[in-house]
Amino acid sequence: MRYHPQALVIAILSATIGCNFVVKVLFPEAGVKIAEALQSDAAPVLGVAALLVLIALGLFVKSNRSTIDRVLTGRAEPAEVWRAFFKPSVARRRDPK
């Protein structure tokens, strides 16, 4: 399947900016701590944590593959993407009082 070039660029930039925001703004000292942890005895634990994050990302991509394909090919509508992340069943679970 051929992906829309602008959609790929937007997806890559979005992921990069999002990761940069989380690391530098929310956790300003995390980069230094991660570099130190990779050199210490905690490296195996950090490796397992990274592996678990990759598995979670893989499961997310697998469960939303059709939506991701539609977004990257430029055929998805914003409402469709919104529904993929915020399913209507979540809103119905709230107890109205």
mmCIF file of the C-alpha atoms, coordinates in Angstrom:
data_MODEL
# 
_entry.id   MODEL 
# 
loop_
_atom_site.group_PDB 
_atom_site.id 
_atom_site.type_symbol 
_atom_site.label_atom_id 
_atom_site.label_alt_id 
_atom_site.label_comp_id 
_atom_site.label_asym_id 
_atom_site.label_entity_id 
_atom_site.label_seq_id 
_atom_site.pdbx_PDB_ins_code 
_atom_site.Cartn_x 
_atom_site.Cartn_y 
_atom_site.Cartn_z 
_atom_site.occupancy 
_atom_site.B_iso_or_equiv 
_atom_site.pdbx_formal_charge 
_atom_site.auth_seq_id 
_atom_site.auth_comp_id 
_atom_site.auth_asym_id 
_atom_site.auth_atom_id 
_atom_site.pdbx_PDB_model_num 
ATOM 1  C CA . MET A 1 1  ? 0.000   0.000  0.000  1.00 0.00 ? 1  MET A CA 1 
ATOM 2  C CA . ARG A 1 2  ? 1.366   3.396  -0.920 1.00 0.00 ? 2  ARG A CA 1 
ATOM 3  C CA . TYR A 1 3  ? 1.207   5.983  1.817  1.00 0.00 ? 3  TYR A CA 1 
ATOM 4  C CA . HIS A 1 4  ? 0.567   9.667  1.286  1.00 0.00 ? 4  HIS A CA 1 
ATOM 5  C CA . PRO A 1 5  ? 3.975   11.446 1.629  1.00 0.00 ? 5  PRO A CA 1 
ATOM 6  C CA . GLN A 1 6  ? 2.639   14.404 3.606  1.00 0.00 ? 6  GLN A CA 1 
ATOM 7  C CA . ALA A 1 7  ? 0.829   12.046 5.996  1.00 0.00 ? 7  ALA A CA 1 
ATOM 8  C CA . LEU A 1 8  ? 4.069   10.148 6.626  1.00 0.00 ? 8  LEU A CA 1 
ATOM 9  C CA . VAL A 1 9  ? 5.963   13.369 7.312  1.00 0.00 ? 9  VAL A CA 1 
ATOM 10 C CA . ILE A 1 10 ? 3.238   14.574 9.671  1.00 0.00 ? 10 ILE A CA 1 
ATOM 11 C CA . ALA A 1 11 ? 3.199   11.219 11.501 1.00 0.00 ? 11 ALA A CA 1 
ATOM 12 C CA . ILE A 1 12 ? 6.988   11.198 11.930 1.00 0.00 ? 12 ILE A CA 1 
ATOM 13 C CA . LEU A 1 13 ? 7.091   14.829 13.068 1.00 0.00 ? 13 LEU A CA 1 
ATOM 14 C CA . SER A 1 14 ? 4.194   14.275 15.448 1.00 0.00 ? 14 SER A CA 1 
ATOM 15 C CA . ALA A 1 15 ? 5.874   11.266 17.035 1.00 0.00 ? 15 ALA A CA 1 
ATOM 16 C CA . THR A 1 16 ? 9.192   13.112 17.323 1.00 0.00 ? 16 THR A CA 1 
ATOM 17 C CA . ILE A 1 17 ? 7.680   16.252 18.827 1.00 0.00 ? 17 ILE A CA 1 
ATOM 18 C CA . GLY A 1 18 ? 5.510   14.214 21.193 1.00 0.00 ? 18 GLY A CA 1 
ATOM 19 C CA . CYS A 1 19 ? 8.466   12.177 22.439 1.00 0.00 ? 19 CYS A CA 1 
ATOM 20 C CA . ASN A 1 20 ? 10.587  15.297 22.772 1.00 0.00 ? 20 ASN A CA 1 
ATOM 21 C CA . PHE A 1 21 ? 7.815   17.035 24.734 1.00 0.00 ? 21 PHE A CA 1 
ATOM 22 C CA . VAL A 1 22 ? 7.401   14.139 27.140 1.00 0.00 ? 22 VAL A CA 1 
ATOM 23 C CA . VAL A 1 23 ? 11.117  13.754 27.767 1.00 0.00 ? 23 VAL A CA 1 
ATOM 24 C CA . LYS A 1 24 ? 12.226  17.387 27.889 1.00 0.00 ? 24 LYS A CA 1 
ATOM 25 C CA . VAL A 1 25 ? 9.208   19.195 29.289 1.00 0.00 ? 25 VAL A CA 1 
ATOM 26 C CA . LEU A 1 26 ? 7.544   16.712 31.600 1.00 0.00 ? 26 LEU A CA 1 
ATOM 27 C CA . PHE A 1 27 ? 10.751  14.956 32.677 1.00 0.00 ? 27 PHE A CA 1 
ATOM 28 C CA . PRO A 1 28 ? 13.611  17.449 32.185 1.00 0.00 ? 28 PRO A CA 1 
ATOM 29 C CA . GLU A 1 29 ? 16.257  15.344 33.909 1.00 0.00 ? 29 GLU A CA 1 
ATOM 30 C CA . ALA A 1 30 ? 15.154  12.051 32.357 1.00 0.00 ? 30 ALA A CA 1 
ATOM 31 C CA . GLY A 1 31 ? 17.668  12.114 29.494 1.00 0.00 ? 31 GLY A CA 1 
ATOM 32 C CA . VAL A 1 32 ? 20.587  12.303 31.877 1.00 0.00 ? 32 VAL A CA 1 
ATOM 33 C CA . LYS A 1 33 ? 19.121  9.652  34.151 1.00 0.00 ? 33 LYS A CA 1 
ATOM 34 C CA . ILE A 1 34 ? 18.439  7.290  31.245 1.00 0.00 ? 34 ILE A CA 1 
ATOM 35 C CA . ALA A 1 35 ? 22.004  7.681  29.967 1.00 0.00 ? 35 ALA A CA 1 
ATOM 36 C CA . GLU A 1 36 ? 23.332  6.941  33.466 1.00 0.00 ? 36 GLU A CA 1 
ATOM 37 C CA . ALA A 1 37 ? 20.998  3.942  33.833 1.00 0.00 ? 37 ALA A CA 1 
ATOM 38 C CA . LEU A 1 38 ? 22.270  2.460  30.572 1.00 0.00 ? 38 LEU A CA 1 
ATOM 39 C CA . GLN A 1 39 ? 25.791  2.495  32.037 1.00 0.00 ? 39 GLN A CA 1 
ATOM 40 C CA . SER A 1 40 ? 24.838  1.058  35.447 1.00 0.00 ? 40 SER A CA 1 
ATOM 41 C CA . ASP A 1 41 ? 23.546  -2.223 36.837 1.00 0.00 ? 41 ASP A CA 1 
ATOM 42 C CA . ALA A 1 42 ? 19.975  -1.153 35.995 1.00 0.00 ? 42 ALA A CA 1 
ATOM 43 C CA . ALA A 1 43 ? 20.540  -1.625 32.249 1.00 0.00 ? 43 ALA A CA 1 
ATOM 44 C CA . PRO A 1 44 ? 18.736  -5.024 32.101 1.00 0.00 ? 44 PRO A CA 1 
ATOM 45 C CA . VAL A 1 45 ? 15.691  -3.569 33.860 1.00 0.00 ? 45 VAL A CA 1 
ATOM 46 C CA . LEU A 1 46 ? 15.664  -0.616 31.455 1.00 0.00 ? 46 LEU A CA 1 
ATOM 47 C CA . GLY A 1 47 ? 15.939  -3.032 28.529 1.00 0.00 ? 47 GLY A CA 1 
ATOM 48 C CA . VAL A 1 48 ? 12.949  -5.047 29.765 1.00 0.00 ? 48 VAL A CA 1 
ATOM 49 C CA . ALA A 1 49 ? 10.950  -1.842 30.227 1.00 0.00 ? 49 ALA A CA 1 
ATOM 50 C CA . ALA A 1 50 ? 11.812  -0.742 26.673 1.00 0.00 ? 50 ALA A CA 1 
ATOM 51 C CA . LEU A 1 51 ? 10.791  -4.170 25.366 1.00 0.00 ? 51 LEU A CA 1 
ATOM 52 C CA . LEU A 1 52 ? 7.439   -3.953 27.174 1.00 0.00 ? 52 LEU A CA 1 
ATOM 53 C CA . VAL A 1 53 ? 6.821   -0.496 25.701 1.00 0.00 ? 53 VAL A CA 1 
ATOM 54 C CA . LEU A 1 54 ? 7.565   -1.839 22.213 1.00 0.00 ? 54 LEU A CA 1 
ATOM 55 C CA . ILE A 1 55 ? 5.173   -4.755 22.773 1.00 0.00 ? 55 ILE A CA 1 
ATOM 56 C CA . ALA A 1 56 ? 2.439   -2.338 23.895 1.00 0.00 ? 56 ALA A CA 1 
ATOM 57 C CA . LEU A 1 57 ? 3.072   -0.172 20.837 1.00 0.00 ? 57 LEU A CA 1 
ATOM 58 C CA . GLY A 1 58 ? 2.906   -3.237 18.607 1.00 0.00 ? 58 GLY A CA 1 
ATOM 59 C CA . LEU A 1 59 ? -0.422  -4.294 20.107 1.00 0.00 ? 59 LEU A CA 1 
ATOM 60 C CA . PHE A 1 60 ? -1.798  -0.781 19.636 1.00 0.00 ? 60 PHE A CA 1 
ATOM 61 C CA . VAL A 1 61 ? -0.707  -0.713 15.993 1.00 0.00 ? 61 VAL A CA 1 
ATOM 62 C CA . LYS A 1 62 ? -2.125  -4.201 15.405 1.00 0.00 ? 62 LYS A CA 1 
ATOM 63 C CA . SER A 1 63 ? -5.511  -3.310 16.877 1.00 0.00 ? 63 SER A CA 1 
ATOM 64 C CA . ASN A 1 64 ? -5.739  -0.020 14.922 1.00 0.00 ? 64 ASN A CA 1 
ATOM 65 C CA . ARG A 1 65 ? -4.068  -1.112 11.690 1.00 0.00 ? 65 ARG A CA 1 
ATOM 66 C CA . SER A 1 66 ? -6.977  -0.284 9.389  1.00 0.00 ? 66 SER A CA 1 
ATOM 67 C CA . THR A 1 67 ? -7.318  3.217  10.846 1.00 0.00 ? 67 THR A CA 1 
ATOM 68 C CA . ILE A 1 68 ? -3.553  3.799  10.639 1.00 0.00 ? 68 ILE A CA 1 
ATOM 69 C CA . ASP A 1 69 ? -3.538  2.651  6.995  1.00 0.00 ? 69 ASP A CA 1 
ATOM 70 C CA . ARG A 1 70 ? -6.427  4.984  6.174  1.00 0.00 ? 70 ARG A CA 1 
ATOM 71 C CA . VAL A 1 71 ? -4.686  7.927  7.889  1.00 0.00 ? 71 VAL A CA 1 
ATOM 72 C CA . LEU A 1 72 ? -1.341  7.339  6.171  1.00 0.00 ? 72 LEU A CA 1 
ATOM 73 C CA . THR A 1 73 ? -2.976  6.963  2.761  1.00 0.00 ? 73 THR A CA 1 
ATOM 74 C CA . GLY A 1 74 ? -4.963  10.167 3.265  1.00 0.00 ? 74 GLY A CA 1 
ATOM 75 C CA . ARG A 1 75 ? -8.401  8.533  3.140  1.00 0.00 ? 75 ARG A CA 1 
ATOM 76 C CA . ALA A 1 76 ? -9.410  8.901  6.809  1.00 0.00 ? 76 ALA A CA 1 
ATOM 77 C CA . GLU A 1 77 ? -11.719 11.568 8.150  1.00 0.00 ? 77 GLU A CA 1 
ATOM 78 C CA . PRO A 1 78 ? -11.010 13.300 11.478 1.00 0.00 ? 78 PRO A CA 1 
ATOM 79 C CA . ALA A 1 79 ? -14.209 11.889 13.013 1.00 0.00 ? 79 ALA A CA 1 
ATOM 80 C CA . GLU A 1 80 ? -13.108 8.362  12.120 1.00 0.00 ? 80 GLU A CA 1 
ATOM 81 C CA . VAL A 1 81 ? -9.735  8.866  13.795 1.00 0.00 ? 81 VAL A CA 1 
ATOM 82 C CA . TRP A 1 82 ? -11.420 10.373 16.855 1.00 0.00 ? 82 TRP A CA 1 
ATOM 83 C CA . ARG A 1 83 ? -13.732 7.354  17.158 1.00 0.00 ? 83 ARG A CA 1 
ATOM 84 C CA . ALA A 1 84 ? -10.739 4.991  16.950 1.00 0.00 ? 84 ALA A CA 1 
ATOM 85 C CA . PHE A 1 85 ? -9.222  6.499  20.090 1.00 0.00 ? 85 PHE A CA 1 
ATOM 86 C CA . PHE A 1 86 ? -12.385 7.420  21.998 1.00 0.00 ? 86 PHE A CA 1 
ATOM 87 C CA . LYS A 1 87 ? -14.891 4.684  21.413 1.00 0.00 ? 87 LYS A CA 1 
ATOM 88 C CA . PRO A 1 88 ? -18.562 5.521  22.112 1.00 0.00 ? 88 PRO A CA 1 
ATOM 89 C CA . SER A 1 89 ? -18.777 2.647  24.613 1.00 0.00 ? 89 SER A CA 1 
ATOM 90 C CA . VAL A 1 90 ? -16.433 4.539  26.943 1.00 0.00 ? 90 VAL A CA 1 
ATOM 91 C CA . ALA A 1 91 ? -18.812 7.492  27.112 1.00 0.00 ? 91 ALA A CA 1 
ATOM 92 C CA . ARG A 1 92 ? -21.781 5.224  27.825 1.00 0.00 ? 92 ARG A CA 1 
ATOM 93 C CA . ARG A 1 93 ? -20.113 3.617  30.859 1.00 0.00 ? 93 ARG A CA 1 
ATOM 94 C CA . ARG A 1 94 ? -20.447 6.767  32.929 1.00 0.00 ? 94 ARG A CA 1 
ATOM 95 C CA . ASP A 1 95 ? -23.206 6.631  35.457 1.00 0.00 ? 95 ASP A CA 1 
ATOM 96 C CA . PRO A 1 96 ? -25.530 9.615  34.805 1.00 0.00 ? 96 PRO A CA 1 
ATOM 97 C CA . LYS A 1 97 ? -26.644 11.236 38.039 1.00 0.00 ? 97 LYS A CA 1 
# 
